[in-house]
Amino acid sequence: MSDSESESGYQTREVAKRVFAEELSESTYTFKESDDERAPTYALLPTGEKTNRVFFVGTLTETDDVGKDSEYWQGRIVDPTGTFFVYAGQYQPEPAAKLRNLETPAYVAVVGKPRSYETDDGEIVISIRPESITVVDASTRDKWVSDTVERTVDRMETFGESSDGYNQMATEQYGDDLSDVKEWVVTALESLDDDVATTEADTDVDSDSAETAS
Amino acid sequence: MPDNDIEEHAEEVVELLSDHADIDKDDVISRMRPLVEEYEVPISEARRSTLNSFMDDAGVESEDLMGGQGDPVLVNTIDEDEQWVNVVVKVVDLWEPRSDSISQVGLVGDESGRVKFVAFETSDLEKIEEGKSYELENVVTDEYQGDYSIKLNRTTTITEVEDDIEVGDSDVTVEGALVDLQAGSGLIKRCPEDGCTRVLNSSRCSEHGEVEGEFDLRLKAVLDNGTDVQDVIFNREATEEVTGIGMEEAKEMARDALKREVVAEQMKDIVVGRYYTITGPELGRYVLANEFEPAEVTVDAEATIVKVRSM
């Protein structure tokens, strides 16, 4: 299903992968599968899948206009493992307007495309170009954590068994030690457990604990 | 058994074979009549055996005929336009025909699922009744936007069957995050022509040209579970329920903003990024959201921690 062309030949939509912030920030190897200029750029996950669309839910903790000539908004969105960086400018008017207008902290859901760039000191950083940013509630955040745990565990379980080549590519690029990924999953599960223990999660307390987790 | 029934079936047999053999209607009648009158064979069976014997004589194979000869098919196996088939179905639902040319319209089903059927006034068929089961021979499949239905026609034979057919549930349940709304969502206008309902582009219907459209609400949503994507349609009722925006409010929003798109933008803010469990029938590549609710957390945190630590 992750191929952009289905067997019947018509264009199918790229699935939005569920990835924790830390795994995405490690997904620094990017590639294209065709020479076509408009071919999608994929980021390779350490758990052995490619992605050119992600869906995540977290706490928007800060927004800044980092543009020089025109508005270019940065948002920091925190999950139990780390921070997603989203950037929206004039070509993403709706998400940019959201980052301009939203009060922080707030739970937000983001659909977007991973982008990589190199910093001045040569570090590769993965950020997100959002397609949509919407305000959601605490239960949606919990559902996303649960969902992302399940998808990540699925990827770990099939790691080394899948024959589509991305497992091997990931092993070559990042090695085959997934102990970091395990820790992120456990951290995420523990955050979920806390929520369950404190039941009807109070929004402020929650976003605080999410922030300290970053 | 009235003579003109036999005569009508005989005419149809002649017509079915007309491309392959020149057969005299009287010959067909003289073969059918004793079966019906002396041997008290049901007329549909008499017709079938008569047709078969004339086919044998003429060296015609059943595939050569346009008619739906042979065994009944299950309704969920219908996946091709303009096929002649037989079905054995129960009448699940009869709807109010929206046009004078339609005598009956509704849903029929068998163990595999349900399918829409239409019968036309000109075919002059006996009416079928809700809750009763029938063998429908010689119906034609029809496709519209990936959605299949069957059309009864002049050559269709309707035979009530004694068995009470258990109608299968063709509903599916899908779960995922609603990640996008497609074009054609929100406040839309449809063609008001009888039986058309096409969505207008500006104020034009692709079939009927410039028309005064009728407002409707709809969401064409993309549900994504991280592994697969599924297109889902919310009709007006479901759209109002999931967004909390009713028709009057939507029209007012569009009037104030001087554009209809504002409704879809507003609805996007309300539904995109949320998880839903959606149940309804499959219509081509869409699932119709008859029932929906927020999806619940499914992971067992403690058990999963143990599992992950042992990996």
Contacts between the chains, C-beta under 8 A, distances in Angstrom:
chain1	res1	chain2	res2	distance
A	1	B	227	6.4
A	1	B	228	5.1
A	1	B	229	7.7
A	12	B	229	7.1
A	13	B	222	6.4
A	13	B	224	8.0
A	13	B	229	4.9
A	15	B	224	6.0
A	15	B	226	6.6
A	15	B	227	6.4
A	15	B	228	6.6
A	15	B	229	5.8
A	16	B	177	7.3
A	16	B	179	5.4
A	16	B	224	4.9
A	16	B	226	6.8
A	17	B	226	6.2
A	18	B	226	4.4
A	55	B	177	5.4
A	55	B	179	5.7
A	55	B	224	6.5
A	55	B	226	7.4
A	55	B	273	8.0
A	57	B	273	6.9
A	94	B	265	7.7
A	108	B	273	7.5
A	109	B	177	7.4
A	109	B	272	7.1
A	109	B	273	2.6
A	109	B	274	7.3
A	110	B	273	7.6
A	111	B	179	4.8
A	111	B	180	6.7
A	111	B	272	7.3
A	111	B	273	7.4
A	131	B	180	7.3
A	132	B	179	7.7
A	132	B	180	7.1
A	132	B	268	7.0
A	132	B	272	5.3
A	132	B	273	7.1
A	134	B	268	7.3
A	134	B	269	5.6
A	134	B	272	4.9
A	134	B	273	4.0
A	135	B	269	7.5
A	136	B	273	5.1
A	136	B	274	6.3
A	139	B	294	7.1
A	139	B	297	7.8
A	140	B	273	6.8
A	140	B	274	5.7
A	140	B	275	6.4
A	140	B	294	7.9
A	142	B	297	5.3
A	143	B	275	4.8
A	143	B	294	7.9
A	143	B	295	6.0
A	143	B	296	7.2
A	143	B	297	5.4
A	144	B	177	7.5
A	144	B	275	7.6
A	146	B	297	4.3
A	146	B	298	5.9
A	146	B	299	4.0
A	147	B	177	7.5
A	147	B	225	8.0
A	147	B	226	6.5
A	147	B	275	7.3
A	147	B	298	7.9
A	147	B	299	7.9
A	148	B	226	7.9
A	149	B	299	5.2
A	149	B	304	6.2
A	150	B	298	7.1
A	150	B	299	5.7
A	151	B	226	4.6
A	151	B	227	7.5
A	153	B	304	6.8
A	153	B	307	7.3
A	153	B	308	6.4
A	156	B	308	7.7
A	156	B	311	6.2
A	157	B	311	7.6
A	178	B	311	8.0
A	182	B	308	5.3
A	182	B	309	7.3
A	182	B	311	6.5
A	185	B	304	7.7
A	185	B	308	5.1
A	186	B	305	5.5
A	186	B	308	5.8
A	186	B	309	6.9
A	189	B	299	7.3
A	189	B	301	4.6
A	189	B	304	5.6
A	189	B	305	5.1
A	189	B	308	7.6
A	190	B	301	7.6
A	190	B	305	7.3
A	192	B	297	7.3
A	192	B	299	7.1
A	192	B	301	5.0
A	193	B	301	4.5
A	193	B	302	6.9
A	196	B	301	6.9
